[in-house]
Amino acid sequence: MLIDEIKKAKMVAMREKDTSARAVYDIVVNKYLLQSISLRESGKEITDADMIQIIMKTIKELADEKENYLKAGREETAKDIEHQAEVLRKYLPKMLSEEEIKEEIMKLDDKSIPSIMKHFKTNFAGRVEMALVSKVAKSL
């Protein structure tokens, strides 16, 4: 599972004294544990797709944090946060491009926005940004 790879990478970061990478791995592992507890209460197990969502959300939070540090004139901290985002990006699968999204939408019988969004959420979770799907669907 993806979490196992992240835990191993966390150990490597600890050995190499990469505090920035270790910190972001800690964040992801903690979010994983919280998510798995909440899912277990409802009788479900956490999957790699859930893990990808956690990583994507963390990267988005890091981007917001980086922007705030840049506005405050703290470029060094912003570089550190960018390093953390890069560390996490390598665990994400290849994302679908706009062209691939258009091709997939054209294959669908029902091209209504709710139907398109449901299709992508069900079949491409973690491999597509839903905001991009919405933008492409509205442009057709």
N, C-alpha and C positions, 0 to 999 in steps of 0.2 A: 504494500500500500504506500501511497504517497507520504503519509505521515512518518513511516519508517525511514524513508529517504531523508526527510527533513530532520528527524532526530539524529541520524548519523551525521548529517552535515553540521548540525549544531555541535556535536562532539568534536568534529574536525575544527570548527571555528574556535572552540574553547582551547584546543591544543595549540592552534596557531595564534592565539591571543588576539583574534579579530573580534573586538568587543562590539563593534557595530553590527556585524553579521549575527553574532550570538544573540544580541538584543532582539533583532527582528525575528530570529528563529524562536526565541522565547515567547514573543507576542503571538506568533502563529500557533505554537503548540498549546498555549493557554486558551486561545480561541477555539482550537480543536477540542480540547477537553471540555470546555463549557458547552459547545455544540453537541458533543457526544452525550453528555449528561442530559441535556434537554431532550434530545431525540430518544434516548433510552427510556425516559419517563413516558413517552408516547408509544413505546414498544418497537422503535425503529433503530437501525444501526447506521452509523455515519459511513458515507461512501467517499470515494475519490472525487466524485462530482461535487459533493459538499465541501471537500477540502479545497478544490479549485475555487469555489465561490468564496471561501474564507481568504484565500490568497489574493484573489482579485479585489475583494473589499479592502484588504490591508494595503495593497498597492495604491488604491484610490485614496485611502486615508493618508498615506505617506505623501502623495502628490499634493494634497491640500496643505499638509503640514509644511512641506517644502516651500510652497508659495508664501505661506505666512512668514517663514524665516527669511525669504528673499525680500519681502516687503519691509521687514525689520532691519535689513542690511546685514544679516548674518550668513554670509556666503559659505563659510566653512561648515556650519551646521547643515545648510542646504545640500552641500556636496555629500555629507555623511548620510543624509536621508536618501539621496539619489542612489548611493551605493547600496543601501538597504533594499530599495525597490528593485535594483538590478539583481541582487541576490535572490529575490523571490521570483522574478520574471522567468528564470530558467526552469521553474517547475510548472509553468503554464503550458498547455498544449498550443499548437499553432492555431491562431484565431482565423476565422473565416473573413475573407475580404469582402468589400462591397459587391464586387462582381459575382463572387460565389453565393452571396446572399440573394442577389437578384435572380441568379439561375435557379436557386432552390425555390424561391417564391413563384417563379414561372411554372414550376412543376406541379404546384398545388392546384386543386380544383377550386377550392374556396379561397378567394384572394381578399377576404375581409380582414381588417386589421386584427381583430381578436383571434381569428383563426390562424393567421400568420404567426402572431406572437405565441400562441399556445404550441404551435408546431415547433418553433425554434426552441422554446423553453423545454419541451419534452425531448426533442431529438438532438439538440446541440448545446445542452447546458454546459457551461464552462468553456465552450469553444467559440462563443459569439457574444458580442456586447449587445444587450437587448436595446439600448438606445440607438445603436447603429441600425439594427433591424427595423425599428420603428421609423427612423429617418428614411431608409431605403423604401420601405413599404408605402410611406406617405408620398414619396416622389413618383411612384408608379401610377 
